[in-house]
Amino acid sequence: MKIRLPGLLRKVCAILLLTGGALWLSGSPAFAGTAILRDAEIEGVLAGFARPVMQAAGIPERDVRMHIVDDVGVNAFVAGGMNIFINTGLILETRAPLEMMGVIAHETGHIAGAHLIGQREAISNASAQALLAMVLGTTAAVVSGNSDAGGAIILGGQEMARRGFLSFSRSQESSADQAAIAYLHRAGFSVSGLETFLARLLHNEGGLAGVEQDYLSTHPLTDDRLSAVTSAVKSEEGLQALPDVYGDMFDRMKAKTMAYVYPESALRLYEGKDSVSALYGRAVALWRRKKIPDALAICDSLMAREAWNPFFVELKAQILMEDGKVAKAIPLYRQAYEKAGGIPLIGVSLAHALIESGQPDVLDEAIVLLERASSREGRMPELHRLLAVAYGQKGEEGLAVLHAAGGAALSGDMALAISQAQRASDLLPTGSPGWLRAQDLLLSLKKQ
């Protein structure tokens, strides 16, 4: 049955189908230890803000991936070519949709200006987790599952190397600013958000913790840069107002991020408030504080208010899943998957639940969901781990080991990846599709 979706959801789901996401906060055990948060709704909001910028820049929007970094430092950066990383701290610091659009437009200027060409060739094929490990020095956290290490700020020589890797010259920063101004104006939007954001950073308004050591250390900011952006704002005329949908998306993104990062603060901030974003924030915060019945009750309220919204259904499913109620989570995941029109990451969540159910008769369905999702999420280590488990439970050892090798490679453990790929090659019938994939993987790994 084809579902008619209200305007807000149609816009978000169209973006998510493009970016391959689903509402999956990766603080779940399956993602412990990684500094990348997979939350498709937030990824979709960021991609939605990026869409008019990319169109104005002449960059195919499907080529650019938005990644959320679990780091409260205020920063954004580009790595591996077409990958834009946005810290949770930057999401919380931006105060309006145009500020986030300004940041994204600036980072797009770095992409278009080929300012990172030196690192692009080396790491363009890595997973988001592996890219982040290279940039932030968190390889040990990604491989070992040490979440404390994954979120840590690397000190000393490694931190200096990280900043050097991400840093731009003042001329490159000015060039990216000019590109951002051109893109936003071409899209019909004001540069005022970039101006207010840069002004706060330059003057450290509000006592931003860590800004000097983070964003400004990699994006040198001067009075001249701010003056150039201010001049562009003063010359603006005839620009369109940002559609209301951007404000709705922005509010929900900030509420969810606040609740995930600072649950206690979110509970205080949203106490007694009845807006959708406030209730959403409370539901996530209560879940993070292990107050499961209260979180589920708010999910039910949100689902009643917006029956068409797959993200509220998926959140309830995830809460139940992590509370050990897999059987109750599965039908909700199915419902969310259908409502969202088959967003890949919700399919991964559903497959995960099916595998965890321990029912042999659903393994084929789980594998189909994962293989389908791999067309967009093929660089997701967790997807390959789940495929390895599913094939292993079916007794197909060769394919299980092959996907274990793929997951290891994407997580940066090349030694394990090579040994597992060789083992898969030995187990699989010579000339079979799986055997050929193992050969390709071995060849690729040995070149690195």
C-alpha positions as CSV (number, residue, x, y, z in Angstrom):
1,M,0.0,0.0,0.0
2,K,1.4,3.4,-1.0
3,I,1.4,5.8,2.0
4,R,0.8,9.5,1.6
5,L,3.2,11.4,3.8
6,P,2.7,14.9,5.1
7,G,5.0,17.6,3.7
8,L,7.7,17.6,6.4
9,L,8.1,13.9,6.3
10,R,8.1,13.7,2.5
11,K,11.0,16.2,2.5
12,V,13.0,14.4,5.2
13,C,12.4,10.9,3.8
14,A,13.4,12.0,0.3
15,I,16.6,13.2,1.8
16,L,17.1,10.0,3.9
17,L,16.5,7.7,0.9
18,L,19.2,9.6,-0.8
19,T,21.6,9.5,2.1
20,G,20.8,6.0,3.2
21,G,19.8,6.8,6.8
22,A,17.3,5.9,9.3
23,L,16.7,7.0,12.9
24,W,19.4,4.9,14.6
25,L,21.2,6.5,17.5
26,S,24.5,4.6,17.5
27,G,24.9,4.6,21.2
28,S,23.5,1.1,21.1
29,P,25.7,-1.8,22.0
30,A,26.1,-2.7,18.4
31,F,28.0,0.6,17.9
32,A,29.8,0.9,21.2
33,G,33.3,2.3,20.7
34,T,32.8,4.3,17.6
35,A,32.9,8.1,17.5
36,I,30.4,8.2,14.6
37,L,26.7,8.6,15.5
38,R,24.3,7.1,13.0
39,D,21.1,9.0,13.4
40,A,19.3,9.1,10.0
41,E,16.9,11.8,10.9
42,I,19.8,14.1,11.8
43,E,21.8,13.0,8.8
44,G,18.8,13.7,6.7
45,V,18.3,17.2,8.2
46,L,21.9,18.0,7.6
47,A,21.6,16.7,4.0
48,G,18.5,18.8,3.6
49,F,20.4,21.9,4.6
50,A,23.2,20.9,2.2
51,R,21.0,20.1,-0.8
52,P,20.5,23.7,-2.1
53,V,24.2,24.4,-1.4
54,M,25.3,21.4,-3.4
55,Q,23.0,22.2,-6.2
56,A,24.3,25.8,-6.3
57,A,27.9,24.4,-6.3
58,G,27.2,22.0,-9.1
59,I,28.1,19.0,-6.9
60,P,25.9,15.9,-7.2
61,E,24.2,15.7,-3.8
62,R,24.4,11.9,-3.8
63,D,28.2,12.1,-3.9
64,V,28.4,14.0,-0.5
65,R,27.9,12.1,2.8
66,M,27.1,13.9,6.1
67,H,28.5,12.3,9.2
68,I,27.8,13.1,12.8
69,V,30.8,13.0,15.2
70,D,30.2,12.2,18.9
71,D,32.3,15.1,20.1
72,V,31.1,18.1,22.0
73,G,33.8,20.3,20.6
74,V,32.5,22.9,18.1
75,N,33.9,21.8,14.8
76,A,33.1,20.6,11.3
77,F,35.6,19.3,8.7
78,V,35.9,17.5,5.4
79,A,37.8,14.3,5.0
80,G,38.2,11.6,2.3
81,G,36.9,13.8,-0.5
82,M,33.1,14.2,-0.3
83,N,32.6,13.5,3.4
84,I,31.5,16.3,5.7
85,F,31.8,15.6,9.4
86,I,29.7,17.7,11.8
87,N,30.4,17.5,15.6
88,T,27.5,17.2,18.0
89,G,29.0,20.3,19.7
90,L,28.6,22.3,16.5
91,I,24.9,21.2,16.1
92,L,24.3,22.4,19.7
93,E,26.1,25.7,19.1
94,T,24.3,26.7,16.0
95,R,21.2,28.7,16.8
96,A,19.3,28.8,13.5
97,P,19.0,26.8,10.3
98,L,20.9,29.5,8.3
99,E,23.9,29.2,10.7
100,M,24.1,25.4,9.9
101,M,23.7,26.1,6.2
102,G,26.5,28.6,6.4
103,V,28.8,26.1,8.0
104,I,28.0,23.5,5.4
105,A,28.4,26.0,2.6
106,H,31.8,26.9,3.9
107,E,32.9,23.2,4.1
108,T,31.5,22.7,0.6
109,G,33.8,25.6,-0.5
110,H,36.8,23.5,0.8
111,I,35.5,20.5,-1.3
112,A,35.1,22.5,-4.4
113,G,38.4,24.3,-3.9
114,A,40.2,20.9,-3.6
115,H,41.8,22.1,-0.4
116,L,42.2,18.6,0.8
117,I,43.4,16.9,-2.3
118,G,46.5,15.6,-0.5
119,Q,44.5,13.5,1.9
120,R,41.7,12.7,-0.5
121,E,43.5,10.1,-2.6
122,A,44.8,8.3,0.4
123,I,41.5,7.8,2.3
124,S,38.7,8.3,-0.2
125,N,37.6,4.6,0.0
126,A,37.6,4.3,3.8
127,S,34.5,3.9,5.9
128,A,33.3,6.9,8.0
129,Q,34.6,5.2,11.1
130,A,38.0,4.5,9.5
131,L,38.2,8.1,8.2
132,L,37.5,9.4,11.6
133,A,40.1,7.1,13.1
134,M,42.7,8.4,10.7
135,V,41.7,12.0,11.4
136,L,41.2,11.9,15.1
137,G,43.6,9.1,16.1
138,T,40.8,6.8,17.3
139,T,41.7,3.6,15.5
140,A,42.2,1.8,18.8
141,A,38.8,2.8,20.0
142,V,37.1,1.7,16.8
143,V,38.8,-1.7,16.7
144,S,38.7,-2.4,20.5
145,G,35.3,-1.1,21.3
146,N,36.7,1.2,24.0
147,S,34.0,4.0,24.0
148,D,36.0,6.1,26.4
149,A,39.0,6.1,24.0
150,G,36.7,6.7,21.0
151,G,35.4,10.0,22.5
152,A,38.7,11.2,24.0
153,I,40.5,14.2,22.8
154,I,43.9,13.1,21.6
155,L,46.7,15.1,23.2
156,G,50.3,15.9,22.5
157,G,51.9,14.9,19.1
158,Q,48.8,13.1,17.8
159,E,46.6,16.1,18.4
160,M,49.1,18.4,16.7
161,A,49.1,16.0,13.7
162,R,45.3,15.9,13.7
163,R,45.1,19.7,13.6
164,G,47.7,19.9,10.8
165,F,45.8,17.3,8.8
166,L,42.6,19.4,9.1
167,S,44.0,22.9,9.1
168,F,43.6,25.4,6.3
169,S,45.6,28.5,5.5
170,R,44.0,31.9,5.9
171,S,43.8,32.2,2.1
172,Q,41.9,28.9,1.9
173,E,39.5,30.0,4.6
174,S,38.8,33.2,2.8
175,S,38.3,31.3,-0.5
176,A,35.9,28.9,1.2
177,D,34.0,31.9,2.7
178,Q,33.7,33.5,-0.8
179,A,32.5,30.2,-2.2
180,A,29.9,29.8,0.6
181,I,28.6,33.4,-0.1
182,A,28.3,32.6,-3.8
183,Y,26.5,29.2,-3.2
184,L,24.0,30.6,-0.7
185,H,23.2,33.7,-2.8
186,R,22.8,31.4,-5.9
187,A,20.4,29.3,-3.9
188,G,18.5,32.4,-2.9
189,F,19.4,32.4,0.8
190,S,21.1,34.9,3.1
191,V,24.6,34.6,4.4
192,S,23.5,36.1,7.7
193,G,23.8,32.8,9.5
194,L,27.4,32.4,8.6
195,E,28.0,36.0,9.8
196,T,26.4,35.4,13.2
197,F,28.2,32.1,13.7
198,L,31.6,33.5,12.8
199,A,31.0,36.6,15.0
200,R,30.3,34.4,18.0
201,L,33.4,32.4,17.4
202,L,35.6,35.4,16.9
203,H,34.4,37.2,20.0
204,N,33.8,34.1,22.0
205,E,30.3,35.2,22.9
206,G,28.7,33.0,25.5
207,G,32.0,31.6,26.7
208,L,32.2,28.8,24.2
209,A,34.2,26.0,25.8
210,G,37.0,24.6,23.6
211,V,36.4,26.8,20.6
212,E,39.8,28.3,20.5
213,Q,41.4,24.8,20.6
214,D,39.0,23.3,18.1
215,Y,37.2,25.1,15.3
216,L,39.5,28.1,15.3
217,S,42.6,25.9,15.4
218,T,41.6,24.3,12.1
219,H,39.7,27.3,10.6
220,P,41.8,30.4,11.2
221,L,39.4,33.3,11.7
222,T,40.3,37.0,11.3
223,D,38.5,40.3,11.4
224,D,39.0,40.6,7.7
225,R,37.1,37.3,7.1
226,L,34.2,38.4,9.2
227,S,34.2,41.8,7.6
228,A,34.0,40.2,4.1
229,V,31.0,38.1,5.2
230,T,29.3,41.1,6.8
231,S,29.7,43.2,3.6
232,A,28.0,40.4,1.7
233,V,25.1,40.4,4.1
234,K,24.7,44.2,3.8
235,S,24.6,44.0,0.0
236,E,21.8,41.4,0.0
237,E,18.4,42.2,-1.4
238,G,15.5,40.2,-2.8
239,L,16.5,36.9,-1.1
240,Q,13.8,34.4,-0.1
241,A,13.0,33.6,3.5
242,L,14.0,30.1,4.5
243,P,10.9,27.8,4.4
244,D,9.4,26.9,7.7
245,V,10.1,23.2,7.3
246,Y,13.8,24.0,7.9
247,G,13.0,25.5,11.3
248,D,11.0,22.4,12.2
249,M,13.8,20.0,11.2
250,F,16.4,22.1,12.9
251,D,14.4,22.2,16.2
252,R,14.0,18.4,16.2
253,M,17.7,17.9,15.4
254,K,18.8,20.1,18.2
255,A,16.4,18.6,20.7
256,K,17.5,15.1,19.9
257,T,21.2,15.9,20.0
258,M,20.9,17.8,23.3
259,A,19.0,14.8,24.8
260,Y,21.5,12.3,23.6
261,V,24.6,14.3,24.7
262,Y,23.3,16.0,27.8
263,P,20.2,14.0,29.0
264,E,19.9,15.7,32.4
265,S,20.2,19.2,30.9
266,A,17.6,18.3,28.3
267,L,15.1,17.0,30.9
268,R,15.4,20.4,32.7
269,L,15.2,22.4,29.5
270,Y,12.1,20.7,28.1
271,E,10.3,20.2,31.4
272,G,6.6,21.2,31.1
273,K,6.9,22.0,27.4
274,D,4.5,20.4,24.9
275,S,6.0,21.1,21.5
276,V,6.9,18.1,19.3
277,S,10.6,18.9,19.6
278,A,10.5,19.2,23.4
279,L,8.6,15.9,23.8
280,Y,11.0,14.3,21.4
281,G,14.0,15.5,23.4
282,R,12.4,14.3,26.6
283,A,11.8,10.8,25.1
284,V,15.4,10.5,24.1
285,A,16.7,11.9,27.4
286,L,14.5,9.5,29.4
287,W,15.8,6.6,27.4
288,R,19.4,7.7,27.9
289,R,18.7,7.9,31.7
290,K,17.2,4.3,31.6
291,K,13.7,5.5,32.5
292,I,12.2,3.2,29.9
293,P,8.5,3.3,30.8
294,D,8.4,7.1,30.8
295,A,10.3,7.2,27.5
296,L,7.9,4.7,25.9
297,A,4.9,6.7,27.1
298,I,6.1,9.8,25.4
299,C,6.9,7.8,22.2
300,D,3.2,6.7,22.3
301,S,2.1,10.3,22.7
302,L,4.3,11.4,19.7
303,M,3.0,8.5,17.6
304,A,-0.5,9.6,18.3
305,R,0.2,13.2,17.4
306,E,2.0,12.3,14.2
307,A,0.8,8.9,13.1
308,W,2.6,9.2,9.8
309,N,6.1,9.7,11.3
310,P,8.4,6.7,11.1
311,F,11.0,8.1,13.4
312,F,8.9,8.1,16.5
313,V,8.0,4.4,15.8
314,E,11.6,3.5,15.2
315,L,12.7,5.2,18.4
316,K,10.2,3.2,20.4
317,A,11.4,0.0,18.6
318,Q,15.0,0.8,19.5
319,I,14.2,1.5,23.1
320,L,12.4,-1.9,23.3
321,M,15.2,-3.6,21.5
322,E,17.8,-2.3,23.9
323,D,15.6,-3.2,26.8
324,G,15.7,-6.9,25.6
325,K,12.1,-6.9,24.2
326,V,13.1,-8.0,20.7
327,A,9.8,-9.6,19.9
328,K,7.9,-6.4,20.6
329,A,10.5,-4.3,18.7
330,I,10.3,-6.3,15.4
331,P,6.7,-5.3,14.4
332,L,7.5,-1.7,15.2
333,Y,10.7,-1.8,13.1
334,R,8.6,-3.3,10.3
335,Q,6.1,-0.5,10.6
336,A,8.8,2.2,10.6
337,Y,10.5,0.6,7.6
338,E,7.2,0.7,5.7
339,K,6.2,4.2,6.8
340,A,9.6,5.5,5.7
341,G,9.5,3.9,2.3
342,G,12.3,1.5,2.9
343,I,15.1,3.7,4.2
344,P,18.2,1.5,4.3
345,L,19.3,2.0,7.8
346,I,15.9,1.2,9.2
347,G,16.2,-2.0,7.2
348,V,19.5,-2.7,9.0
349,S,17.8,-2.1,12.3
350,L,15.0,-4.5,11.4
351,A,17.5,-7.1,10.2
352,H,19.4,-6.8,13.5
353,A,16.3,-7.4,15.5
354,L,15.4,-10.4,13.3
355,I,18.8,-11.9,13.9
356,E,18.7,-11.3,17.6
357,S,15.3,-13.0,17.8
358,G,17.0,-16.4,17.4
359,Q,14.4,-17.6,14.9
360,P,16.0,-19.5,12.0
361,D,13.0,-18.9,9.7
362,V,13.7,-15.1,9.6
363,L,17.4,-15.3,8.7
364,D,16.7,-15.2,5.0
365,E,14.6,-12.0,5.4
366,A,17.4,-10.4,7.5
367,I,20.0,-11.2,4.8
368,V,17.8,-9.8,2.1
369,L,17.3,-6.6,4.1
370,L,21.1,-6.3,4.7
371,E,22.0,-7.0,1.1
372,R,19.5,-4.4,-0.1
373,A,20.9,-1.8,2.3
374,S,24.5,-2.5,1.2
375,S,23.9,-0.7,-2.1
376,R,24.0,2.5,0.0
377,E,25.5,1.4,3.3
378,G,28.2,-0.9,1.9
379,R,30.9,0.8,3.9
380,M,29.1,0.3,7.2
381,P,31.1,-2.2,9.3
382,E,28.1,-3.1,11.4
383,L,26.2,-4.2,8.3
384,H,28.9,-6.7,7.4
385,R,29.1,-7.9,11.0
386,L,25.4,-8.6,10.9
387,L,25.7,-10.4,7.6
388,A,28.5,-12.5,9.1
389,V,26.3,-13.5,12.0
390,A,23.3,-14.3,9.8
391,Y,25.3,-16.4,7.4
392,G,27.0,-18.1,10.3
393,Q,23.7,-19.0,11.9
394,K,22.6,-20.5,8.5
395,G,25.8,-22.6,8.5
396,E,27.2,-20.8,5.5
397,E,30.7,-20.4,7.0
398,G,32.5,-19.2,3.8
399,L,30.1,-16.2,3.4
400,A,30.2,-15.5,7.1
401,V,33.9,-15.3,7.1
402,L,33.9,-13.2,3.9
403,H,31.7,-10.5,5.6
404,A,33.7,-10.7,8.8
405,A,36.7,-9.8,6.6
406,G,34.8,-6.9,5.1
407,G,33.8,-5.6,8.5
408,A,37.4,-5.8,9.7
409,A,38.7,-3.9,6.7
410,L,36.2,-1.1,7.1
411,S,37.1,-0.9,10.8
412,G,40.7,-0.5,10.0
413,D,42.0,-3.9,11.2
414,M,43.8,-4.8,8.0
415,A,45.7,-7.8,9.5
416,L,42.5,-9.5,10.6
417,A,40.8,-8.5,7.3
418,I,43.5,-10.2,5.2
419,S,43.5,-13.4,7.3
420,Q,39.7,-13.7,7.2
421,A,39.6,-12.9,3.5
422,Q,42.2,-15.7,2.8
423,R,40.2,-18.1,5.0
424,A,37.0,-17.2,3.1
425,S,38.8,-17.9,-0.2
426,D,39.8,-21.3,1.1
427,L,36.2,-22.1,2.3
428,L,34.2,-20.9,-0.7
429,P,33.9,-22.9,-3.9
430,T,36.5,-21.8,-6.5
431,G,34.9,-19.5,-9.1
432,S,31.7,-18.9,-7.1
433,P,30.6,-15.2,-6.6
434,G,31.7,-15.3,-3.0
435,W,35.1,-16.7,-3.9
436,L,35.5,-13.9,-6.5
437,R,34.6,-11.3,-3.9
438,A,37.2,-12.8,-1.5
439,Q,39.8,-12.6,-4.2
440,D,39.0,-9.0,-5.0
441,L,39.1,-8.1,-1.3
442,L,42.5,-9.8,-0.9
443,L,43.9,-8.0,-3.9
444,S,42.6,-4.6,-2.6
445,L,43.9,-5.2,0.9
446,K,47.4,-6.2,-0.2
447,K,47.7,-3.1,-2.2
448,Q,47.3,-0.9,0.9
